Amino acid sequence: MIAGWLQPFLPSWPLLAAGVPLAAAYAGAAAALVGWLRASRGIRAPYTRKIFHFLIISAAGLVQIAWGLPGVVVLGGVTTLLVLFAALRGEGFAFYEAMARPTDAPHRTLFVVIPLVTTALGGILANVFFAPFAPVGYMVCGWGDAVGEPVGTRWGRHRYRVPSLAGVPATRSLEGSGAVLLVGTAAAVLVLAQTGIGAGPAIGVGAVCGAACTLVEAFSSHGLDNMTVQVAAAAVAWALLS
């Protein structure tokens, strides 16, 4: 039973041999970019963190469409090791500083590791239960959730509190949630259209995915939304199109 459940996730040896160096080059370049932006250009962590989020999860969606779920496992595994290395290096390491929000102190590392785990868990759940539409979850999370925090940081004026782990105060904004709605809808529409669904159904279902994920993100605990948004988007698409 367990072996059968795991089988779709397992990369072949040839894929590992070819994919690990490519994934390391891509994820390493993304990490170097955001580390440079944070350390050398002074870009704030809410922006650099979400740039990395956007680059990696968007790549996961493209990799799954092109090479299937095992390719995503390779990319995710390499990225996980890279993020954990940054967490071990801690304060002062450029990539760590690009990922760890000052507002999450004194639990900055916790809020680097927890989203890493919940992102992986969201991808696993989306593939186990809603497999054909898991890329919808990736891209809605990778794009929609990625813009919410930067928009809220820059333009958020109407803020609301959300649940959080470890007692760290957390808020989101209506402006950020609006960005999640617009960009998440666009991401869902693009993925659905790419899979061969007609323009009308893709727009309609994409709009429902965007709205559902905006609500889910608004009520998700700080640190858990990478999981809940992914699963919600894939589940909505599956429910409406299966």
CORFEN-V617780 format. One record per pair of residues at least 24 apart in sequence whose C-alpha atoms are under 8 Angstrom apart, sorted by the first residue. I is the first residue (numbers start at 1). J is the second residue. Records with the same first field share a line. If there is no record, write none. Layout:
I = J  J
This chain:
5 = 128
8 = 69  70
9 = 69  70  73
10 = 70  73
11 = 70  71  73  74
12 = 70
15 = 71
16 = 74
19 = 71  74  75
20 = 74  75  78
23 = 74  75  78  79
24 = 75  78  79
27 = 56  75  78  79  82
28 = 82
30 = 55  56
31 = 95
32 = 95
34 = 95  98
35 = 94  95  96  97  98
36 = 94  95
37 = 98
38 = 94  95  97  98
39 = 94  97  98
44 = 98
45 = 97  98  99  100  101  102
46 = 99  101  149  150  153
47 = 149  150
48 = 98  99
49 = 98  99  100
50 = 146  147  149  150
51 = 146
53 = 142  146
54 = 142  143  146
55 = 142
56 = 142
57 = 138  139  141  142
58 = 138  139  142  143
60 = 135  138
61 = 135  136  138  139
62 = 135
64 = 135
65 = 135
76 = 120
80 = 116
83 = 112  113  116
84 = 113
87 = 112  113
104 = 168
105 = 168
107 = 166  168
111 = 223
114 = 223  224
115 = 223  224  225  226
118 = 223  224  225  226  227
119 = 226  227  230
120 = 227
121 = 227
122 = 226  227  228  230  231
123 = 227  230  231
125 = 231
126 = 230  231  234  235
130 = 234  235  238
132 = 238
133 = 234  235  237  238
134 = 230  231  234
135 = 191  234
136 = 187  188  191  192  230  233  234  237
137 = 188  229  230  231  232  233  234
138 = 230
139 = 184  187  188  191
140 = 183  184  185  187  188  210  213  229  230  233
141 = 184  226  229  230
143 = 180  183  184  187
144 = 179  180  181  182  183  184  185  187
145 = 180  184  217  226  229
146 = 180
147 = 176  179  180  183
148 = 175  176  177  178  179  180
149 = 176
150 = 176
151 = 175  176  179
152 = 176  177
162 = 218  219  220  221  222
163 = 219  220  221  222
164 = 221  222  223
165 = 221  222  223
170 = 222
172 = 218
177 = 214  217  218
178 = 214
180 = 210  213  214
181 = 210  211  213  214
182 = 210
183 = 210
184 = 209  210  213  214
185 = 209  210  211
186 = 210
188 = 233
205 = 236  237  240
206 = 237
208 = 236
209 = 233  236  237
212 = 236
